[in-house]
Amino acid sequence: MFKIAALSLAALGLIGSTAAAYAQSSTALPPIVIYNDALGDGWQSWSWAKVTMQVPAGNVQPIKVEGDAWSGLALHHAPIYTKGYSKITFYINGGVDGGQTLAVKVDVDGKALDKSVIIQPKAKTWSPVSVPLKDIGGQDINIDGILIQGQADVTKPYYIDKIQIE
């Protein structure tokens, strides 16, 4: 019904043709910004790693993360339904050393799901990361956070920016 109304209004000249085209063809949801040089709306750090927000690094202000074994960067939000979204994306820099072993997970009801994807950032290099929600159990459900957790070793400093759900 909405599509018909939009087309009728466009035909009458009451709304622009761009709006009518959008009503007809757009099904993509806008990205959910978790962190882009600052926390996105409604997001909070519930981390249990040493986290420094908005570290100046050239033209960006990433999060710096370091900590003990199993510590994590945990970013929390009121529940978000992920239907229509397929992945979590971000940029990561392994800092001076690189090679940290990190598990990317989602939280449901305040608890991390068991499924994860392991990443290892490169030293002194910004790299894009794309983690499919289906691979971490986060597709088509309500999630209330994301977690990037170090594993059995001390987590040497790394940097992360432009985190979003797409």
C-alpha positions as CSV (number, residue, x, y, z in Angstrom):
1,M,0.0,0.0,0.0
2,F,2.9,2.4,0.8
3,K,4.4,1.9,-2.6
4,I,1.1,2.6,-4.4
5,A,0.6,5.7,-2.3
6,A,4.1,7.0,-3.0
7,L,3.7,6.4,-6.7
8,S,0.3,8.1,-6.8
9,L,1.7,11.1,-4.9
10,A,4.7,11.2,-7.3
11,A,2.3,11.1,-10.3
12,L,0.4,14.1,-8.9
13,G,3.7,16.0,-8.3
14,L,3.2,16.1,-4.6
15,I,6.5,14.4,-3.8
16,G,9.7,14.2,-5.9
17,S,10.6,11.4,-8.2
18,T,13.6,10.6,-6.0
19,A,11.4,9.9,-3.0
20,A,9.1,7.7,-5.1
21,A,12.1,5.8,-6.5
22,Y,13.4,5.3,-2.9
23,A,10.0,4.0,-1.8
24,Q,10.0,1.5,-4.6
25,S,13.5,0.2,-4.6
26,S,15.3,0.8,-1.3
27,T,15.4,-2.2,1.1
28,A,18.9,-1.7,2.5
29,L,19.1,-0.6,6.1
30,P,21.5,2.1,7.1
31,P,24.6,1.0,9.0
32,I,24.4,1.0,12.8
33,V,27.4,3.0,13.9
34,I,28.9,1.6,17.0
35,Y,32.1,3.6,17.0
36,N,33.4,6.1,14.5
37,D,36.0,8.3,16.3
38,A,33.5,8.3,19.2
39,L,30.8,6.0,20.5
40,G,27.6,6.0,18.4
41,D,24.3,7.0,19.9
42,G,23.2,4.7,22.8
43,W,26.5,2.7,22.9
44,Q,28.5,2.3,26.1
45,S,31.8,0.7,27.0
46,W,31.3,-2.2,29.3
47,S,34.9,-3.4,28.7
48,W,37.1,-5.2,31.1
49,A,40.3,-4.5,29.2
50,K,42.2,-1.2,29.6
51,V,40.4,0.9,27.0
52,T,41.2,4.5,26.0
53,M,38.6,6.2,23.8
54,Q,39.4,8.7,21.1
55,V,43.2,8.3,20.9
56,P,44.6,10.9,18.5
57,A,46.1,9.0,15.5
58,G,46.5,11.2,12.5
59,N,43.0,11.9,11.0
60,V,41.2,9.4,13.2
61,Q,40.5,8.9,16.9
62,P,40.4,5.1,17.4
63,I,39.9,3.1,20.6
64,K,43.2,1.8,22.1
65,V,42.8,-1.6,23.8
66,E,45.2,-3.6,25.9
67,G,44.9,-6.0,28.8
68,D,45.4,-9.3,30.6
69,A,44.6,-12.6,29.1
70,W,40.9,-13.0,28.3
71,S,40.2,-9.2,28.7
72,G,37.9,-7.7,26.2
73,L,36.6,-4.6,24.5
74,A,32.8,-4.8,25.2
75,L,30.5,-2.3,23.6
76,H,26.9,-2.4,24.9
77,H,23.5,-1.1,23.6
78,A,19.9,-1.7,24.2
79,P,18.8,-4.7,22.1
80,I,19.1,-4.3,18.4
81,Y,17.3,-6.7,16.0
82,T,19.8,-7.7,13.3
83,K,17.3,-8.8,10.6
84,G,18.4,-7.2,7.4
85,Y,22.0,-6.9,8.5
86,S,24.7,-9.3,7.6
87,K,28.0,-8.3,9.1
88,I,30.1,-6.3,11.6
89,T,32.8,-4.3,10.0
90,F,35.7,-2.3,11.4
91,Y,39.3,-1.2,10.9
92,I,42.0,-2.6,13.2
93,N,45.7,-1.8,13.7
94,G,47.9,-4.2,15.7
95,G,50.0,-1.4,17.1
96,V,53.8,-1.8,17.4
97,D,53.7,-5.6,17.8
98,G,50.6,-6.9,16.0
99,G,49.6,-10.5,15.9
100,Q,47.2,-10.4,18.9
101,T,44.7,-13.3,18.8
102,L,41.3,-11.8,19.2
103,A,37.8,-13.3,19.2
104,V,34.9,-11.3,17.7
105,K,31.6,-12.2,19.4
106,V,28.1,-10.7,20.0
107,D,26.2,-10.5,23.2
108,V,22.6,-11.6,23.7
109,D,20.9,-10.7,27.0
110,G,24.2,-9.4,28.3
111,K,26.1,-12.7,27.7
112,A,28.6,-13.4,24.9
113,L,27.6,-16.2,22.6
114,D,30.0,-19.1,22.2
115,K,30.5,-18.7,18.5
116,S,33.3,-16.4,17.4
117,V,35.6,-15.5,14.6
118,I,39.3,-15.2,15.4
119,I,41.3,-12.4,13.9
120,Q,45.0,-11.4,14.2
121,P,45.7,-7.7,13.3
122,K,48.9,-6.8,11.5
123,A,51.6,-4.6,13.1
124,K,51.5,-0.9,12.3
125,T,48.8,-1.4,9.6
126,W,45.2,-0.5,9.4
127,S,43.2,-3.4,8.0
128,P,39.5,-3.7,7.2
129,V,37.7,-6.6,8.9
130,S,34.3,-8.0,8.0
131,V,32.7,-10.6,10.3
132,P,29.5,-12.3,9.0
133,L,26.8,-12.2,11.7
134,K,25.8,-15.8,10.7
135,D,29.4,-17.0,11.7
136,I,29.0,-15.6,15.2
137,G,25.4,-16.5,15.9
138,G,24.2,-12.9,15.5
139,Q,22.0,-13.0,12.4
140,D,18.2,-12.3,12.7
141,I,18.2,-12.0,16.5
142,N,18.3,-9.3,19.2
143,I,21.9,-8.5,20.2
144,D,22.9,-6.1,22.9
145,G,26.6,-5.8,22.3
146,I,29.7,-6.8,20.6
147,L,32.9,-8.2,22.2
148,I,36.4,-8.3,20.9
149,Q,38.2,-10.5,23.4
150,G,41.9,-11.3,23.8
151,Q,42.7,-15.0,24.3
152,A,45.1,-16.8,26.6
153,D,48.0,-14.2,26.3
154,V,48.3,-10.7,27.5
155,T,46.8,-8.4,24.9
156,K,49.4,-5.9,23.7
157,P,47.9,-2.6,22.5
158,Y,45.9,-2.5,19.4
159,Y,43.6,0.1,17.9
160,I,40.1,-0.1,16.4
161,D,37.9,2.3,14.6
162,K,34.8,2.7,12.4
163,I,32.9,-0.2,14.0
164,Q,29.5,-0.8,12.5
165,I,26.8,-3.3,11.8
166,E,25.9,-3.5,8.1
